Amino acid sequence: MVEHIVLFKLKPDATQEQRDELVSVLKKLKENVPGILELTAGVNFNTDRGKGYSVALNVRFPDRDALEAYGPHPAHQEVVEKYVLPLCEDIVVADYEVE
C-alpha cells in the first residue's frame, strides 16, 4: 500500500469558509477517483507546530500505479485548479509505502 500525505498552507487572505470548502472538496475525491482505499482530510488544530500548514490530506492507495493514476485524474485536477492553486501559497507532499 501507498500513503499520500499533503499539507496545505493557505494564503493569508483565505477565509475560514474557503478553508472549510477546501476540506470538503478534498473529502469528495474518494467518491470521484477510483483506486482510493481510504481518504481523510481536515483542519490542522496544531497551530504551534504546524508552521502555517492549516489543512492536511491523507490518502491510501493499494499501490504506486493507483497513486500515479490519481494525479492526472480529472476530478483531482479540478480540485487543484479550482481550490488548491487559488487558495494555497505552498504545499508539502510525502508519499511512502506501507506494509
C-alpha positions as CSV (number, residue, x, y, z in Angstrom):
1,M,0.0,0.0,0.0
2,V,1.0,3.6,-0.5
3,E,0.3,6.6,1.7
4,H,0.0,10.0,0.1
5,I,0.1,12.9,2.6
6,V,-0.3,16.6,1.6
7,L,-0.1,19.6,3.8
8,F,-1.6,22.9,2.6
9,K,-0.5,26.4,3.6
10,L,-3.3,28.8,2.7
11,K,-2.7,32.3,1.5
12,P,-3.1,34.9,4.3
13,D,-6.3,36.3,2.8
14,A,-8.0,32.9,2.6
15,T,-11.2,32.9,4.7
16,Q,-12.3,30.2,7.1
17,E,-15.2,29.4,4.7
18,Q,-12.7,28.8,1.9
19,R,-10.6,26.6,4.1
20,D,-13.6,24.6,5.1
21,E,-14.7,24.3,1.5
22,L,-11.3,23.0,0.5
23,V,-11.5,20.3,3.2
24,S,-15.0,19.4,1.9
25,V,-13.9,19.0,-1.7
26,L,-10.8,17.1,-0.8
27,K,-13.0,14.6,1.1
28,K,-15.2,14.1,-2.0
29,L,-12.2,12.9,-4.0
30,K,-12.7,9.4,-2.5
31,E,-16.1,9.2,-4.3
32,N,-14.8,10.5,-7.6
33,V,-11.4,8.9,-8.1
34,P,-11.0,5.2,-8.5
35,G,-8.2,3.4,-6.6
36,I,-8.5,5.3,-3.3
37,L,-8.8,2.9,-0.4
38,E,-9.1,5.5,2.4
39,L,-9.1,9.2,2.5
40,T,-9.1,11.7,5.3
41,A,-8.8,15.5,5.3
42,G,-9.2,18.1,8.0
43,V,-8.1,21.3,9.6
44,N,-4.8,21.1,11.5
45,F,-5.5,22.1,15.1
46,N,-1.8,22.0,16.0
47,T,-1.1,25.7,15.3
48,D,2.1,25.8,17.4
49,R,4.0,23.2,15.4
50,G,2.0,23.4,12.1
51,K,4.2,26.1,10.6
52,G,1.2,27.7,8.9
53,Y,0.0,24.5,7.2
54,S,-3.6,24.5,8.2
55,V,-5.1,21.7,6.1
56,A,-4.0,18.1,5.8
57,L,-4.9,15.3,3.4
58,N,-4.1,11.6,3.8
59,V,-4.9,9.2,1.0
60,R,-4.2,5.4,1.0
61,F,-3.8,3.6,-2.3
62,P,-3.3,-0.1,-3.0
63,D,-0.1,0.5,-5.0
64,R,2.0,3.1,-6.8
65,D,0.1,2.6,-10.0
66,A,-3.1,3.8,-8.3
67,L,-1.2,6.9,-6.9
68,E,0.1,7.7,-10.4
69,A,-3.4,7.5,-11.8
70,Y,-4.7,9.8,-9.1
71,G,-2.6,12.9,-10.1
72,P,-3.9,13.3,-13.7
73,H,-7.5,12.2,-12.9
74,P,-10.0,14.9,-14.0
75,A,-11.6,15.1,-10.5
76,H,-8.2,15.6,-8.9
77,Q,-7.2,18.2,-11.5
78,E,-10.5,20.1,-10.9
79,V,-9.7,20.4,-7.2
80,V,-6.2,21.6,-7.9
81,E,-7.3,24.2,-10.4
82,K,-10.4,25.5,-8.6
83,Y,-9.2,25.3,-5.0
84,V,-5.6,24.5,-4.4
85,L,-3.9,26.9,-6.8
86,P,-6.1,29.9,-5.9
87,L,-6.1,29.3,-2.1
88,C,-2.6,27.9,-1.3
89,E,0.7,29.6,-1.1
90,D,2.5,26.3,-0.5
91,I,2.0,22.6,-0.2
92,V,4.2,19.7,1.1
93,V,3.8,16.2,-0.3
94,A,5.1,12.9,1.1
95,D,4.5,9.5,-0.5
96,Y,5.6,6.3,1.1
97,E,4.9,2.6,1.0
98,V,3.4,0.7,4.0
99,E,3.1,-3.0,4.6
